[in-house]
Amino acid sequence: MLQSCNISFKNNDFMLCDTCVTANAHQIPFVRSNIVYFAHLELVYIDIWGCSPVEATSGVKYYIAFLNAYSKYTWLYLLHSKSQFSYVFTRFKQYDENQTNYKIKYIQTDNAKDFISLQSFLNLHGIRH
């Protein structure tokens, strides 16, 4: 695996086999996508980050990032707590759909528990998760 990524290594004590390396990997590699998006907000990637070990001067310890798959434009919202996520998402949806005249069709997340609370809202607005 290291050789296929052009990473040099020296280890005379043991041999690395593909099965051992794959079994110890924390995440399966992503498959490159050939999907092309044709409209703003067709797909929005969402990620919540935090709790930061260092608090900002304003008391912020979390942030939420929205990335538009079509334009790669990214919005970043600062949060004092994760409980603000639902409120921020509904405001993001309302503002950006109003500004662009496009509707959010799909969102993609890492399936964190924070998104479970949004499911009924997404269903109501026809947004697929």
N, CA, C and O of each residue as an XYZ file, in Angstrom:
516
protein
N       0.830     -1.178      0.000
C       0.000      0.000      0.000
C       0.879      1.246      0.000
O       0.614      2.199     -0.733
N       1.926      1.236      0.826
C       2.822      2.389      0.867
C       3.499      2.604     -0.481
O       3.656      3.741     -0.926
N       3.901      1.512     -1.133
C       4.535      1.626     -2.441
C       3.582      2.191     -3.480
O       3.997      2.983     -4.326
N       2.310      1.803     -3.436
C       1.346      2.295     -4.419
C       1.097      3.790     -4.258
O       0.661      4.447     -5.203
N       1.368      4.340     -3.067
C       1.218      5.773     -2.823
C       2.550      6.508     -2.956
O       2.653      7.684     -2.607
N       3.565      5.814     -3.461
C       4.906      6.377     -3.636
C       5.494      6.910     -2.330
O       6.131      7.963     -2.303
N       5.267      6.158     -1.246
C       5.828      6.509      0.056
C       6.955      5.528      0.345
O       6.745      4.317      0.416
N       8.143      6.070      0.509
C       9.276      5.191      0.768
C       9.308      4.798      2.243
O       8.917      5.574      3.116
N       9.779      3.588      2.502
C       9.875      3.112      3.872
C      10.993      2.079      3.946
O      11.318      1.408      2.967
N      11.568      1.976      5.137
C      12.583      0.971      5.398
C      12.204      0.275      6.681
O      12.041      0.906      7.725
N      12.068     -1.019      6.595
C      11.754     -1.797      7.783
C      12.246     -3.220      7.545
O      11.659     -3.972      6.768
N      13.310     -3.568      8.213
C      13.902     -4.885      8.029
C      13.384     -5.915      9.030
O      13.654     -7.108      8.891
N      12.628     -5.450     10.053
C      12.178     -6.351     11.095
C      11.014     -7.232     10.666
O      10.936     -8.386     11.089
N      10.126     -6.732      9.854
C       8.963     -7.507      9.438
C       8.465     -7.003      8.098
O       8.784     -5.896      7.662
N       7.681     -7.839      7.467
C       7.087     -7.472      6.182
C       5.664     -6.979      6.408
O       4.944     -7.500      7.260
N       5.275     -5.995      5.657
C       3.903     -5.502      5.726
C       3.097     -6.178      4.632
O       3.452     -6.104      3.455
N       2.011     -6.838      5.019
C       1.146     -7.442      4.006
C      -0.075     -6.544      3.802
O      -0.440     -5.777      4.692
N      -0.705     -6.641      2.628
C      -1.864     -5.818      2.300
C      -2.997     -6.008      3.301
O      -3.653     -5.039      3.683
N      -3.231     -7.231      3.723
C      -4.320     -7.525      4.651
C      -4.094     -6.828      5.991
O      -5.033     -6.271      6.561
N      -2.860     -6.852      6.501
C      -2.558     -6.211      7.783
C      -2.753     -4.699      7.705
O      -3.335     -4.090      8.603
N      -2.272     -4.116      6.645
C      -2.389     -2.667      6.485
C      -3.848     -2.270      6.354
O      -4.280     -1.311      6.994
N      -4.626     -2.988      5.536
C      -6.033     -2.675      5.347
C      -6.819     -2.866      6.641
O      -7.684     -2.051      6.963
N      -6.535     -3.914      7.373
C      -7.244     -4.186      8.622
C      -6.979     -3.111      9.664
O      -7.839     -2.843     10.503
N      -5.819     -2.496      9.627
C      -5.477     -1.453     10.586
C      -5.847     -0.052     10.110
O      -5.656      0.919     10.842
N      -6.366      0.062      8.914
C      -6.776      1.369      8.401
C      -8.022      1.819      9.159
O      -8.894      1.005      9.462
N      -8.105      3.092      9.459
C      -9.245      3.631     10.195
C     -10.422      3.949      9.287
O     -11.556      4.057      9.753
N     -10.162      4.096      8.016
C     -11.229      4.477      7.103
C     -10.956      3.855      5.741
O      -9.810      3.778      5.298
N     -12.010      3.417      5.092
C     -11.881      2.879      3.743
C     -11.630      4.044      2.800
O     -12.264      5.088      2.953
N     -10.734      3.908      1.835
C     -10.447      5.014      0.918
C     -11.697      5.413      0.134
O     -12.534      4.574     -0.199
N     -11.805      6.706     -0.152
C     -12.931      7.205     -0.927
C     -12.752      6.852     -2.391
O     -11.639      6.871     -2.917
N     -13.850      6.534     -3.036
C     -13.833      6.262     -4.468
C     -14.048      7.582     -5.186
O     -14.938      8.350     -4.819
N     -13.264      7.850     -6.180
C     -13.383      9.094     -6.934
C     -14.720      9.094     -7.673
O     -15.071      8.121     -8.341
N     -15.453     10.185     -7.549
C     -16.777     10.289     -8.138
C     -16.710     10.976     -9.504
O     -15.943     11.920     -9.694
N     -17.507     10.502    -10.438
C     -17.609     11.121    -11.757
C     -18.894     11.925    -11.905
O     -19.214     12.379    -13.003
N     -19.627     12.107    -10.823
C     -20.892     12.826    -10.872
C     -20.627     14.309    -11.092
O     -19.754     14.900    -10.457
N     -21.395     14.898    -12.002
C     -21.296     16.325    -12.291
C     -22.588     16.982    -11.820
O     -23.679     16.505    -12.131
N     -22.470     18.056    -11.085
C     -23.642     18.777    -10.603
C     -23.890     19.977    -11.505
O     -22.951     20.647    -11.936
N     -25.161     20.243    -11.787
C     -25.525     21.255    -12.768
C     -26.223     22.470    -12.171
O     -26.573     23.391    -12.909
N     -26.432     22.499    -10.872
C     -27.154     23.624    -10.284
C     -26.661     23.906     -8.869
O     -26.175     23.016     -8.170
N     -26.798     25.158     -8.469
C     -26.475     25.541     -7.100
C     -27.392     24.799     -6.138
O     -28.569     24.586     -6.426
N     -26.854     24.417     -5.017
C     -27.573     23.751     -3.928
C     -28.171     22.401     -4.307
O     -29.000     21.866     -3.571
N     -27.762     21.844     -5.443
C     -28.232     20.506     -5.811
C     -27.774     19.489     -4.761
O     -28.531     18.602     -4.366
N     -26.531     19.635     -4.323
C     -25.992     18.825     -3.231
C     -25.178     19.732     -2.334
O     -24.338     20.499     -2.804
N     -25.432     19.639     -1.037
C     -24.678     20.426     -0.060
C     -24.056     19.455      0.931
O     -24.752     18.666      1.570
N     -22.735     19.525      1.049
C     -22.028     18.740      2.053
C     -22.062     19.536      3.355
O     -21.866     20.752      3.352
N     -22.311     18.848      4.461
C     -22.393     19.522      5.758
C     -21.506     18.789      6.755
O     -21.512     17.560      6.829
N     -20.743     19.569      7.522
C     -19.907     18.974      8.556
C     -19.885     19.887      9.772
O     -19.733     21.103      9.655
N     -20.040     19.277     10.939
C     -19.929     20.003     12.207
C     -18.592     19.642     12.821
O     -18.226     18.469     12.887
N     -17.860     20.657     13.271
C     -16.565     20.411     13.890
C     -16.570     20.949     15.305
O     -17.135     22.009     15.572
N     -15.949     20.229     16.201
C     -15.806     20.696     17.570
C     -15.993     19.519     18.499
O     -16.382     18.436     18.062
N     -15.751     19.695     19.628
C     -15.491     20.824     20.487
C     -13.987     21.179     20.428
O     -13.127     20.325     20.643
N     -13.709     22.418     20.140
C     -12.331     22.867     20.034
C     -11.679     22.887     21.412
O     -12.309     23.280     22.394
N     -10.420     22.466     21.486
C      -9.739     22.515     22.786
C      -9.452     23.949     23.235
O      -9.209     24.207     24.414
N      -9.485     24.882     22.268
C      -9.244     26.290     22.588
C     -10.487     27.080     22.205
O     -10.938     27.034     21.061
N     -11.028     27.793     23.160
C     -12.230     28.580     22.931
C     -11.857     29.924     22.303
O     -10.878     30.549     22.712
N     -12.635     30.369     21.308
C     -12.407     31.675     20.694
C     -12.733     32.774     21.706
O     -13.392     32.521     22.715
N     -12.275     33.975     21.436
C     -12.524     35.080     22.365
C     -14.014     35.350     22.535
O     -14.437     35.887     23.559
N     -14.812     34.977     21.532
C     -16.262     35.167     21.612
C     -16.958     33.990     22.307
O     -18.175     34.015     22.491
N     -16.203     32.974     22.688
C     -16.768     31.819     23.368
C     -17.150     30.678     22.436
O     -17.715     29.679     22.880
N     -16.852     30.816     21.164
C     -17.207     29.803     20.170
C     -16.270     28.605     20.283
O     -15.052     28.755     20.367
N     -16.875     27.394     20.283
C     -16.080     26.175     20.349
C     -16.407     25.203     19.221
O     -15.760     24.163     19.100
N     -17.411     25.527     18.386
C     -17.840     24.654     17.294
C     -18.003     25.482     16.026
O     -18.170     26.700     16.079
N     -17.953     24.801     14.895
C     -18.376     25.447     13.655
C     -19.059     24.430     12.766
O     -18.855     23.223     12.892
N     -19.874     24.951     11.863
C     -20.542     24.114     10.881
C     -20.190     24.661      9.505
O     -20.268     25.863      9.252
N     -19.802     23.745      8.625
C     -19.430     24.125      7.259
C     -20.434     23.540      6.279
O     -20.795     22.367      6.370
N     -20.880     24.366      5.341
C     -21.760     23.957      4.248
C     -20.972     24.149      2.962
O     -20.480     25.247      2.706
N     -20.841     23.109      2.149
C     -20.102     23.198      0.893
C     -21.034     22.849     -0.260
O     -21.625     21.769     -0.288
N     -21.160     23.767     -1.207
C     -21.991     23.563     -2.390
C     -21.196     22.711     -3.385
O     -20.129     23.127     -3.835
N     -21.701     21.531     -3.728
C     -20.976     20.624     -4.631
C     -20.804     21.216     -6.023
O     -19.826     20.906     -6.703
N     -21.736     22.066     -6.461
C     -21.673     22.643     -7.806
C     -20.566     23.700     -7.913
O     -19.709     23.622     -8.793
N     -20.592     24.668     -7.028
C     -19.658     25.799     -7.132
C     -18.448     25.666     -6.225
O     -17.474     26.404     -6.378
N     -18.496     24.736     -5.285
C     -17.468     24.547     -4.243
C     -17.419     25.730     -3.272
O     -16.479     25.864     -2.489
N     -18.441     26.579     -3.336
C     -18.536     27.694     -2.396
C     -18.816     27.132     -1.009
O     -19.613     26.205     -0.862
N     -18.168     27.687      0.004
C     -18.304     27.188      1.369
C     -18.797     28.287      2.296
O     -18.290     29.408      2.274
N     -19.788     27.954      3.106
C     -20.274     28.845      4.142
C     -19.812     28.268      5.468
O     -19.828     27.053      5.661
N     -19.404     29.130      6.374
C     -18.926     28.687      7.678
C     -19.679     29.461      8.751
O     -19.689     30.691      8.747
N     -20.303     28.742      9.657
C     -21.043     29.358     10.757
C     -20.409     28.924     12.072
O     -20.122     27.745     12.278
N     -20.198     29.887     12.953
C     -19.619     29.608     14.261
C     -20.734     29.339     15.263
O     -21.761     30.019     15.261
N     -20.524     28.341     16.118
C     -21.544     27.928     17.082
C     -20.967     27.912     18.494
O     -19.814     27.538     18.707
N     -21.789     28.322     19.447
C     -21.388     28.211     20.851
C     -21.610     26.798     21.372
O     -20.893     26.329     22.255
N     -22.630     26.114     20.803
C     -22.902     24.737     21.197
C     -23.492     23.985     20.008
O     -24.026     24.597     19.083
N     -23.396     22.665     20.035
C     -23.939     21.848     18.949
C     -25.453     21.960     18.859
O     -26.031     21.720     17.798
N     -26.093     22.320     19.949
C     -27.552     22.425     19.951
C     -28.048     23.531     19.019
O     -29.234     23.560     18.690
N     -27.186     24.427     18.590
C     -27.557     25.493     17.660
C     -27.627     25.006     16.215
O     -28.044     25.759     15.335
N     -27.229     23.767     15.956
C     -27.130     23.255     14.594
C     -28.449     23.354     13.827
O     -28.472     23.870     12.710
N     -29.539     22.869     14.407
C     -30.830     22.872     13.703
C     -31.249     24.283     13.324
O     -31.717     24.519     12.210
N     -31.084     25.214     14.243
C     -31.429     26.609     13.969
C     -30.582     27.171     12.826
O     -31.100     27.827     11.923
N     -29.274     26.907     12.874
C     -28.371     27.419     11.840
C     -28.695     26.798     10.485
O     -28.659     27.490      9.467
N     -29.011     25.497     10.458
C     -29.340     24.864      9.184
C     -30.598     25.479      8.575
O     -30.622     25.767      7.378
N     -31.637     25.684      9.374
C     -32.873     26.258      8.827
C     -32.645     27.680      8.334
O     -33.225     28.081      7.325
N     -31.818     28.443      9.022
C     -31.490     29.810      8.570
C     -30.666     29.768      7.284
O     -30.902     30.554      6.366
N     -29.704     28.854      7.220
C     -28.896     28.691      6.010
C     -29.788     28.356      4.819
O     -29.675     28.971      3.759
N     -30.667     27.389      4.994
C     -31.574     26.971      3.926
C     -32.428     28.137      3.452
O     -32.514     28.401      2.253
N     -33.053     28.830      4.382
C     -33.938     29.945      4.044
C     -33.179     31.051      3.313
O     -33.636     31.530      2.275
N     -32.043     31.457      3.834
C     -31.279     32.561      3.255
C     -30.746     32.217      1.865
O     -30.933     32.980      0.918
N     -30.082     31.064      1.747
C     -29.423     30.750      0.483
C     -30.407     30.364     -0.620
O     -30.166     30.663     -1.790
N     -31.498     29.714     -0.271
C     -32.511     29.439     -1.290
C     -33.152     30.736     -1.765
O     -33.472     30.874     -2.946
N     -33.338     31.675     -0.866
C     -33.906     32.968     -1.227
C     -32.950     33.772     -2.114
O     -33.388     34.439     -3.051
N     -31.668     33.712     -1.827
C     -30.678     34.482     -2.584
C     -30.396     33.902     -3.968
O     -30.124     34.647     -4.909
N     -30.458     32.586     -4.096
C     -30.061     31.947     -5.359
C     -31.237     31.484     -6.217
O     -31.054     31.154     -7.389
N     -32.441     31.455     -5.646
C     -33.625     30.915     -6.336
C     -33.479     29.433     -6.691
O     -34.146     28.946     -7.605
N     -32.625     28.729     -5.986
C     -32.480     27.278     -6.112
C     -32.859     26.653     -4.790
O     -32.717     27.281     -3.741
N     -33.340     25.426     -4.826
C     -33.712     24.690     -3.622
C     -32.657     23.638     -3.320
O     -32.074     23.058     -4.236
N     -32.410     23.389     -2.042
C     -31.520     22.301     -1.650
C     -32.226     20.991     -1.986
O     -33.350     20.754     -1.544
N     -31.563     20.144     -2.768
C     -32.144     18.853     -3.138
C     -31.594     17.723     -2.273
O     -32.346     16.860     -1.822
N     -30.293     17.728     -2.046
C     -29.639     16.660     -1.294
C     -28.642     17.271     -0.319
O     -28.036     18.307     -0.591
N     -28.486     16.608      0.824
C     -27.380     16.940      1.716
C     -26.596     15.666      1.959
O     -27.152     14.568      1.955
N     -25.316     15.823      2.167
C     -24.457     14.688      2.499
C     -23.717     15.027      3.776
O     -23.090     16.080      3.889
N     -23.798     14.120      4.737
C     -23.147     14.325      6.023
C     -22.378     13.068      6.399
O     -22.380     12.075      5.671
N     -21.726     13.131      7.542
C     -21.007     11.961      8.046
C     -21.899     11.103      8.948
O     -21.407     10.246      9.682
N     -23.219     11.342      8.889
C     -24.215     10.602      9.680
C     -24.024     10.752     11.190
O     -24.321      9.837     11.958
N     -23.527     11.913     11.600
C     -23.408     12.182     13.026
C     -24.803     12.261     13.640
O     -25.774     12.557     12.945
N     -24.899     12.001     14.924
C     -26.189     11.996     15.610
C     -26.895     13.347     15.535
O     -28.117     13.415     15.669
N     -26.143     14.413     15.322
C     -26.721     15.754     15.254
C     -27.737     15.877     14.121
O     -28.650     16.698     14.203
N     -27.594     15.085     13.079
C     -28.451     15.205     11.910
C     -29.761     14.427     12.057
O     -30.682     14.622     11.263
N     -29.856     13.559     13.050
C     -31.080     12.784     13.275
C     -32.246     13.717     13.589
O     -33.370     13.492     13.139
N     -31.971     14.766     14.364
C     -33.029     15.697     14.754
C     -33.590     16.472     13.565
O     -34.677     17.043     13.656
N     -32.871     16.495     12.469
C     -33.310     17.236     11.271
C     -34.176     16.410     10.332
O     -34.754     16.968      9.399
N     -34.286     15.121     10.539
C     -34.912     14.247      9.549
C     -36.340     14.658      9.193
O     -36.695     14.660      8.015
N     -37.158     15.002     10.170
C     -38.535     15.399      9.862
C     -38.560     16.710      9.082
O     -39.397     16.882      8.196
N     -37.661     17.628      9.394
C     -37.557     18.890      8.651
C     -37.159     18.619      7.205
O     -37.722     19.206      6.281
N     -36.190     17.730      7.011
C     -35.743     17.389      5.655
C     -36.876     16.750      4.864
O     -37.091     17.098      3.703
N     -37.594     15.830      5.468
C     -38.728     15.182      4.804
C     -39.796     16.199      4.416
O     -40.349     16.135      3.318
N     -40.083     17.128      5.306
C     -41.100     18.148      5.059
C     -40.747     19.012      3.850
O     -41.635     19.438      3.112
N     -39.453     19.271      3.644
C     -38.997     20.148      2.563
C     -38.482     19.383      1.342
O     -37.957     19.991      0.409
N     -38.626     18.057      1.341
C     -38.233     17.261      0.179
C     -36.736     17.188     -0.045
O     -36.282     17.068     -1.182
N     -35.973     17.260      1.021
C     -34.509     17.198      0.941
C     -34.076     15.790      1.308
O     -34.430     15.283      2.372
N     -33.306     15.157      0.425
C     -32.815     13.797      0.688
C     -31.487     13.866      1.409
O     -30.611     14.660      1.064
N     -31.352     13.017      2.421
C     -30.110     12.968      3.215
C     -29.336     11.743      2.785
O     -28.253     11.482      3.309
